[in-house]
Amino acid sequence: MHATEARGGIESAPGRRRPGVVGRDQEVPLVTGSSRRYINLDDAASAPPLVDVARAVDAFLPWYSSVHRGAGFKSRVSTAAYEGARDALRSFLAARPDDAVIVTRNTTDAANLLASSLPPRARVVAFASEHHANLLAWQRRPVTYLPIPESPGAALAQLDHALRGVGGREALVAVTGASNVTGEIWPVREIAEVAHRHGARVFVDAAQLAPHCPIDMAALDVDYLALSGHKMYAPYGAGALLGRPDWLARGAPFLRGGGAVTFVTLDEVVWADLPDRQEAGSPNVLGAVALGVACRTLAAYGMDALAEDERALQAYARARLAAVPGLELYALWDAACPRVGILTFNLRGYHHSKLAAILSAEYGVGVRHGCFCAHPLLLHLLRVGGDQAGAIRAALRRGEHPPLPGAVRISLGVDTTRADIDYATEALTAIAEDGPRWRYRACADADEYEPTPDTRPWPLLAVALAGDNGRWRGQGAGGETAAGDGARADAADADADAPPDYIKVVPEWRDDGADGRDRGEDAVADRQAAATSSGAVRIVGDEVAGTDVLK
């Protein structure tokens, strides 16, 4: 299925258009002096709002008011909109009629909320491959971490063996719906069967599953499920936890304060019923409304159709990436396992941060790099041993900033097309074969690379931007472009600092000539000079000045 671009969305089939997202046609500046449409391949970190979501929020804003216990007309409208979002979540995830639907900040918040509600002697079982949200939330009580499984079958066997030792105690199995690193979809239904056979319950981190695949909580027979609005094309600060009410209604709530009570004296508190009991404080009405609209918009298009579109695009992207010289794709399980549109890799000769910086600065491609809040899984995929991990940990505790292992991740969304994949893979091929066209330096206080000089102007926005950190601050009120005090070019070659072996950086494209000069440096200097000679950027001594490249 070849998706074609269309106004207001992506046409995935004749007469069928995927939901559009805000900012798809946004131009961004490049260090070479030109600009191009931004290629967003970072939806797994945070997705842009759907056009329908942004419009709905804008239309709702004049009616915004406090919710619950407000007699004012706007308050009643806002309350109805907030509760309508709860209904949309229940419908989108096919939750059971008696399941609680609690509005949270995100999946991390939801996992911690559930962790605080577990029975006192409950034991948690999780896999070491989980996102940190599903690893760390449970550490306030006994938790068993299972080894990273080699296959779905191995995961089920490990879980079955681990639950035999629970000994009749209440237990919770915490598992991801889809890996945020390698994209594999986990056998959730089978995991629930194993867990329930041993009397345990199941919590599913659906942050990466919910935006890509249809979910039927009742059919999967999972007990709890969490998701995040910012992964669901509703980045307005809300998420949700859905599940069986008994544990959530037991004991004191996760957060204590107004809205979670029915009566308070200095001696005693009468806590409210669910869901209010677990939604203390003024709720994020706009976030909930946005998330509800996203659920309805995606459901109207059809999650089965969306999943089918993405399967074809994910297979196409995998094939294109496999053809890039020196690129290594990472996978947890074999290629036959179903996946969402997440592809993680490294490119021989490049630190992951530097590769991401090149893609952004020279090509206008946005990707994610690092360990993706799943350090144990990344260490496993990169084959980083315990001694190396211990050395990194010791250096960090000494206040040092050692180079960290990591990778680059491409993630697909409703607005991704084959043309986007083609452009990104062609950029990677050019980097692999010819190297960068600009210079980059490693930041002294972080494991990050940045272009030097970074000539890209900030956009003109009606918000305050943080300190320039050596970057352009954009045009002033009079139209001039001004650089901050830190915008002096640091021409030091960052490649002089050799990274540890586990980074696996082999600068093959560099070649020292007879004159002792680095041919790679010469090539970068030539390309950078070509860009500056065009007039888009001029370098005078140590200072940088530039013309406006955003017309």
Secondary structure, DSSP 8 states (H G I E B T S, - for coil): ---EEETTEEEEETTEE---BTTTT-EEE-TTS-EEE-EE-BTTT----BHHHHHHHHHHGGG----SS--SHHHHHHHHHHHHHHHHHHHHTT--TT-EEEEESSHHHHHHHHHHHS-TT-EEEEETTS-THHHHTTTTS-EEEE---SSHHHHHHHHHHHHTTSTT--EEEEEESB-TTT-BB--HHHHHHHHHHTT-EEEEE-TTTTTTS---HHHHT-SEEEEEGGGTT--SS-EEEEE-HHHHTSSS-SS-STTSEEEE-SS-EEE--TTGGG--SS--HHHHHHHHHHHHHHHHH-HHHHHHHHHHHHHHHHHHHHTSTTEEEE-SS-TTS-B-SEEEEEETT--HHHHHHHHHHHH-EE-EEE-TT-HHHHHHHTT--HHHHHHHHHHHHTT-------EEEEE--TT--HHHHHHHHHHHHHHHHH--SS-EEE-TTSS-EEESS--------SS-----TTSEEEE-TTS-EEE-TT-------GGGS---GGG----TT--B-TTS-BHHHHHHHHHHHHHHHTTSEEEETTEEEE-----
